[in-house]
Amino acid sequence: MRITLSYTMLTGRIERQLDSEAELVVALRELGGAGASDFSVNLIDAPSAQPAAAPPQLPPPVRQIDPSSQSISLVDARRPDRPIIYVNRGFEFLTGYSRDECMGRNCRFLQGPDTDRSTVDRIRHASHHGEELIVDLLNYRKNGTTFWNRLSLQPVRNATGELTHIIGIQSDITHMLALQETMVEWAMDLGRGSGKGDA
Ligand SMILES: Cc1cc2nc3c(=O)[nH]c(=O)nc-3n(C[C@H](O)[C@H](O)[C@H](O)COP(=O)(O)O)c2cc1C
């Protein structure tokens, strides 16, 4: 996979080739602080016809994360209604929406009738003020099924402190919450001394 990141600096328009989403996230953080603006992200999934050059070695903790197992979204904080300018394969896999279906839209299309409105209010507040936030909320896939999304928001600012982008990491925690619920019931049974399910 090749990612082309274009942006404008005082010296003019610059284009950079990146090899992974982890590199993209790091580059955006650095460039936001260095005064870059007008970002655009272009992703080419097709394998290169050329034999690939040895990829740069990422720090071990970053290498251990398979980017497609994590859902990543990037929104432009300076455009009206914060449109998505990038999602990865993990986002497509988790939500059932293709990248093309997501581009230019606000992420709220993942919400539905049972999404808690007070949680959405917290996200809106954090996103408008450029604050970090981690929340759990019920989201809807394209096929109508629901999942619990642990959403982590990370703001990116430029050298003047202006909020330029927000990175969103979505994690499906549905199974973890179900397991937690079962464990709580089991522990409460133990606490009552019933010992149900105890071998
Ligand atoms: C980077 C980013 C990622 C987001 N990802 C999600 C998401 O996965 N699911 C969701 O329900 N809302 C997500 N949101 C929240 C919505 O885009 C929106 O901010 C929220 O609905 C509050 O605004 P509203 O009241 O105008 O809808 C995300 C927001 C940002 C900035």
The ligand as an SDF file (V2000), in Angstrom:
LIG
                    3D

 31 33  0  0  0  0  0  0  0  0999 V2000
  -12.2760   12.1400   13.8360 C   0  0  0  0  0  0  0  0  0  0  0  0
  -13.7200   11.8790   14.2230 C   0  0  0  0  0  0  0  0  0  0  0  0
  -14.1850   10.5920   14.1680 C   0  0  0  0  0  0  0  0  0  0  0  0
  -15.5050   10.3090   14.5380 C   0  0  0  0  0  0  0  0  0  0  0  0
  -15.9360    9.0320   14.4880 N   0  0  0  0  0  0  0  0  0  0  0  0
  -17.1990    8.7460   14.8630 C   0  0  0  0  0  0  0  0  0  0  0  0
  -17.6660    7.4120   14.8720 C   0  0  0  0  0  0  0  0  0  0  0  0
  -16.9350    6.4580   14.5920 O   0  0  0  0  0  0  0  0  0  0  0  0
  -18.9490    7.1750   15.2480 N   0  0  0  0  0  0  0  0  0  0  0  0
  -19.7890    8.1870   15.6090 C   0  0  0  0  0  0  0  0  0  0  0  0
  -20.9490    7.9130   15.9440 O   0  0  0  0  0  0  0  0  0  0  0  0
  -19.3770    9.4710   15.6210 N   0  0  0  0  0  0  0  0  0  0  0  0
  -18.1130    9.7720   15.2620 C   0  0  0  0  0  0  0  0  0  0  0  0
  -17.6740   11.0750   15.2890 N   0  0  0  0  0  0  0  0  0  0  0  0
  -18.5870   12.1260   15.7950 C   0  0  0  0  0  0  0  0  0  0  0  0
  -19.3840   12.8690   14.7250 C   0  0  0  0  0  0  0  0  0  0  0  0
  -18.6360   13.1350   13.5870 O   0  0  0  0  0  0  0  0  0  0  0  0
  -19.8890   14.2030   15.3050 C   0  0  0  0  0  0  0  0  0  0  0  0
  -18.7940   14.9380   15.7650 O   0  0  0  0  0  0  0  0  0  0  0  0
  -20.8520   13.9880   16.4660 C   0  0  0  0  0  0  0  0  0  0  0  0
  -22.0060   13.3470   15.9480 O   0  0  0  0  0  0  0  0  0  0  0  0
  -21.2730   15.2950   17.1420 C   0  0  0  0  0  0  0  0  0  0  0  0
  -21.6920   16.2480   16.2280 O   0  0  0  0  0  0  0  0  0  0  0  0
  -23.2520   16.4690   15.8000 P   0  0  0  0  0  0  0  0  0  0  0  0
  -24.0270   16.6850   17.0640 O   0  0  0  0  0  0  0  0  0  0  0  0
  -23.1750   17.6610   14.9070 O   0  0  0  0  0  0  0  0  0  0  0  0
  -23.6910   15.2290   15.0900 O   0  0  0  0  0  0  0  0  0  0  0  0
  -16.3650   11.3610   14.9490 C   0  0  0  0  0  0  0  0  0  0  0  0
  -15.8740   12.6590   15.0010 C   0  0  0  0  0  0  0  0  0  0  0  0
  -14.5640   12.9280   14.6650 C   0  0  0  0  0  0  0  0  0  0  0  0
  -14.0620   14.3410   14.7520 C   0  0  0  0  0  0  0  0  0  0  0  0
  1  2  1  0
  2  3  1  0
  2 30  2  0
  3  4  2  0
  4  5  1  0
  4 28  1  0
  5  6  2  0
  6  7  1  0
  6 13  1  0
  7  8  2  0
  7  9  1  0
  9 10  1  0
 10 11  2  0
 10 12  1  0
 12 13  2  0
 13 14  1  0
 14 15  1  0
 14 28  1  0
 15 16  1  0
 16 17  1  0
 16 18  1  0
 18 19  1  0
 18 20  1  0
 20 21  1  0
 20 22  1  0
 22 23  1  0
 23 24  1  0
 24 25  2  0
 24 26  1  0
 24 27  1  0
 28 29  2  0
 29 30  1  0
 30 31  1  0
M  END
$$$$
